[in-house]
């Protein structure tokens, strides 16, 4: 009986520590969502998101618009767009993003694309290759706020000098909360398994 109580006590303590760790992680991810480290860099990297029949989805458009505002503010004159061809699609997200930025008067030769990556990590590995080929050193990473902590960690692990700048204000609080809860689990998976 005493042994059983000790087992339950240990399980309870571990559960409390686990919950505290998870809540702390969620709070950190939420805090990262509001960080803007934008500064002069060699390129603005826009993480891909869905495209709908050759047009950026609202999520992707928000990222592209934010990156364009950084370009207009003089933080960088080049872009690297990520995103491959989704299931059942015929156009790569990065191709659609390039067309969108060209429509906003960005010269096409200032836009580099990767279209191999199907995950954030795969895309950033491709970005690292583009940076090396183009002799660029620093980037501003643009994505949704909930995504920034993991992106910054991945970039650091890949040896990329990255500054984060999240899109703001297009997502409801409930949607953002759901994504932050999901992202906390994905972040843990990345830390444990580098996926």
N, C-alpha and C positions, 0 to 999 in steps of 0.2 A: 504494500500500500504506500509506504513512504517512497519507495523507488518510483512508483507511478507518478506521484506528486512531483518528484524531482524532474522526471521526463517532461511532464506538462509545463512545469516552470521554465525549463530550458527552451521548449518549443515556443512558449509565450514570449520569452525574452528575444529569441531569434526573430519571431514575427514582428515584434515591436521595432527592433533594429532595422529589419527589412523594410517595413512600412516607412520609418523615418528616413531611410536612405532614398526610397522611391519619391517621397514627398519633396525631399531636398533636391533631387534631380529634376523633378517637374518644375520646381521654383527656379532653378538655374536656367533651364531651357526657356521658361517664360521671360526671365530677365534678359537673356540673349536676344529675344525677339525685338527688343527695343534699342539695341546697340547699333550705332551707326559710326563706323570707323573710317568712313570714306576720306581718302586723301589721294594725292597724286600717285598714279600707278601706271604700269605699262598697258594694262588691259582691264576692261570690265568683263567679268565672266557671268553669263546669265545661265542659270540652271534651267534645263528644259522642262516643259510641262505639255500637256495635251494640246494638239492642234485639231481644229474642226474644219474639215474640208478646205484646207489651205489657209485658214485664218487662225490666229492664236486664240486659245481658250481664254476666258476671263483671267484665270490664274496666270497663264503665260503672258498675256498682254500686260498685266500689272507689273510683272517682272521686267518685261521689255521697256515699258514706260519709265520705270524707276531707273533702269540702266541708262536710258536715253537722257533723263534729267541729270545724271552724273556726267554724261558726255557733254551736255550743254553747259554744265557748271565748270567744265575744264579739268575734271579729275583724270580723264584719259581720252585718248583719241582713237582707241581701238577696242574692239569687242571680240570675245570668244563665246560663241553660242554652243550649248550642249543639247543633246537630244537626238535619239535615233528614230527609226520608223517603228511606230506602235503596231500592235496586233491588228491586222485587217486594214492598216493604213498604207498609203502609197508614197506619202511625203514624210521626210524627216522633220522633226520638230525644229531642228536648227535651221533647216532650209526655209521653213515658214517664218521663223524669227528673223532671218536675214532679209527676206522680202519685206517684212513689216518695217524694219529699220531703214531699208533703202527708200521706202515710201515716205519716211520721215526725214529724208535728205542726208542720210549717212552714206558716204561713199562705199561702194561694195568692197573695194580693196582694203578697207579698214576693218572688215568683218571676217573673222576666222570661224570655222565650224568644226565640230566633231559630231559624228553621227553614228558612232559605234556603240557608245555606252547605253546600257539599259538600266543601270543603277547609278546613284550618285558617285559611288566609289569608282566604277568603271569610267564614268564621264571625267572625273577629276584626274584619273590616270592618263586619259587622252589629252586633257588640258596641259598636264605636265610635259607631255611630248611636244605639243604645239609651242609652249613657252620655250623649251630648249631649242627647237628648230628655228624659231623667230628671234632668238636671243633676247627674250623678255624675262624679267625677274619677278615683278610684283603684280598682283591682281587685286581687284575689288570683287568679292563674291556677292552676287545678287540672287536672292531666293526669298521664300517666305520666312517670316521670323522664327517659326518653330523649327526650321531646318538649319538655322545658322550655327548652333553649337556643334552639331555633328559635322557640318561642312568644314568649319574651322579646324576641328580635330583631324579630319581626313587630310586637309591641305597641309597641316603641320606634319602629319605622319609621312606625307609624300615629299616633304621638303620644299613646299611652295610658300612663298611670302604672300600671305593673304590677309586682306582687311575685309570685314563683313559690313554689309549694308542691306538691311532687309526692306522688303516692300511693306507698306503700311496701309491700314485702313480699309481694305476692300473685303475683309472677311468678318463675318459676325462673331461675337464673343463665344457663342456656343460652338461654332465650327472650329474656331481657333483652339478652344479648350480640348475638343476631340482630337485635333491634330497634335497638340502638345502631349496628350496622354499616349497616343500612338508613338510619337517620336521618342518619348522616354524609353519605351521598350526597344525601339529600333537602335537607339543610341547604345543601350546596354549590349545588344547583340553585336554592334560594331566593336565595342570595347573588348568583348570576350572572344569574338571569332573573326574580326576584321572583314565582315561582309557588308 
